[in-house]
C-alpha cells in the first residue's frame, strides 16, 4: 500500500531528478558519486546529500543551524568541486536554515525548489525565524535568494 509519506518521498525524488537531469547528463561519461552529511539531534538529524561528478557538485537540502551549514560548506570545499546547485526539497526550516554559509561560500550556486516550496517558504519564513531564533540564538538565519 502506498502511504502519503511514500508518495511525498517519490514526488521529492522525481522533482530532484528533474531539476538535476542536465548535470547528471554531463556526468554520464564520468562517475556520479554521492555523500551524505548527518546532522545531530539539534539539526533534527537532517541528512543533506551531495552529488558529485568530475568537476561539479549538487547539494540536496541543507540543514537547520548555521554551524552545520559552515561545516557543510567546508566539506564541499574539500571536494574541490564547484557547487552549482542547491535543491531544497521541503519548506520546513531544517531543510534550508543552514544555507546562508553555503551560499556565501559558493556565490555562483543556484538555490532552487519547486514553486510551491518557494511560496511556502516565503509565506512562513518570518514566522519560523520568530519561533526558532529566540530558542537557538545566532544559530539560525534564513536570507538568500531562490
C-alpha positions in Angstrom: 0.0 0.0 0.0 1.3 3.4 -0.9 1.1 5.8 2.0 1.1 9.6 1.9 4.7 9.5 3.2 5.8 7.2 0.4 4.0 9.4 -2.1 5.8 12.5 -0.8 9.2 10.8 -0.9 8.6 9.7 -4.5 7.4 13.2 -5.5 10.5 14.7 -3.9 12.8 12.2 -5.7 11.1 12.8 -9.0 11.4 16.6 -8.6 15.0 16.3 -7.6 15.8 14.1 -10.7 14.0 16.6 -13.0 16.0 19.5 -11.5 19.3 17.7 -11.7 18.9 16.0 -15.1 21.2 18.4 -17.0 24.1 17.9 -14.5 23.5 14.2 -14.4 23.8 14.0 -18.2 27.1 15.9 -18.0 28.3 13.3 -15.5 27.2 10.4 -17.7 30.7 9.9 -19.2 32.2 10.1 -15.7 31.1 8.6 -12.4 28.4 10.2 -10.3 29.1 9.9 -6.6 27.1 10.8 -3.6 27.9 11.5 0.1 25.5 12.3 2.9 26.1 14.6 5.9 24.2 13.6 9.1 23.1 16.4 11.4 22.8 15.8 15.1 19.6 16.0 17.1 19.9 19.8 17.3 19.6 19.7 13.5 16.7 17.3 13.6 19.0 14.6 12.2 18.5 16.0 8.8 20.7 14.4 6.1 21.7 16.6 3.2 23.2 14.7 0.2 26.0 15.9 -2.1 26.1 14.6 -5.6 29.4 15.0 -7.4 30.6 14.4 -10.9 34.2 15.0 -12.1 34.1 18.8 -11.7 30.7 19.8 -10.2 28.6 19.2 -7.1 24.9 19.5 -6.4 23.5 19.7 -2.8 20.1 18.3 -2.0 18.8 20.1 1.0 20.7 22.0 3.7 20.3 21.7 7.4 19.0 23.6 10.4 21.8 25.5 12.1 24.4 27.9 10.9 27.3 25.9 12.4 26.1 22.8 10.4 25.9 25.0 7.3 29.5 26.2 7.9 30.7 22.6 8.4 28.9 21.5 5.3 30.4 24.4 3.2 33.9 23.4 4.4 33.2 19.7 3.5 32.1 20.7 0.0 35.1 22.9 -0.5 37.4 20.0 0.4 35.9 18.0 -2.5 37.5 20.5 -4.9 34.2 20.5 -6.9 32.2 23.6 -8.0 28.9 23.6 -6.2 26.5 24.6 -9.0 23.1 23.9 -7.5 21.3 23.6 -4.1 17.9 21.9 -4.3 15.6 22.5 -1.4 13.0 19.7 -1.3 10.8 20.8 1.6 9.6 24.1 3.1 10.5 23.1 6.7 13.3 25.2 8.1 15.5 22.2 8.9 15.9 21.9 5.1 17.1 25.4 4.5 18.0 27.5 7.6 21.7 26.5 7.3 22.1 27.5 3.7 23.5 31.0 4.3 27.1 30.0 4.9 26.9 27.6 1.9 25.6 30.3 -0.4 28.3 32.7 0.9 31.0 30.1 0.2 29.6 29.3 -3.2 28.1 32.5 -4.6 27.6 31.0 -8.1 25.4 28.2 -6.8 21.7 28.4 -7.7 19.2 27.7 -4.9 16.2 26.0 -6.5 13.0 24.4 -5.3 9.5 23.7 -6.7 7.4 26.8 -7.0 5.1 25.6 -4.3 8.0 25.0 -1.9 9.3 28.5 -2.6 5.9 30.0 -2.0 5.5 28.1 1.3 9.0 29.2 2.5 8.3 32.8 1.6 4.9 32.7 3.4 6.3 31.2 6.6 10.0 32.1 6.9 9.4 35.1 9.1 7.2 33.2 11.5 9.7 30.3 11.6 12.5 32.8 12.4 10.4 34.3 15.2 9.9 30.9 16.7 13.4 29.5 16.3 15.7 32.4 16.7 15.0 33.0 20.4 15.5 29.3 21.1 18.7 29.0 19.1 20.2 32.5 19.3 22.6 33.1 16.5 22.4 29.6 15.2 19.7 30.3 12.6 19.3 32.9 9.9 17.5 32.4 6.6 18.3 35.0 4.0 19.3 34.2 0.4 17.6 34.3 -2.9 15.9 31.5 -4.8 
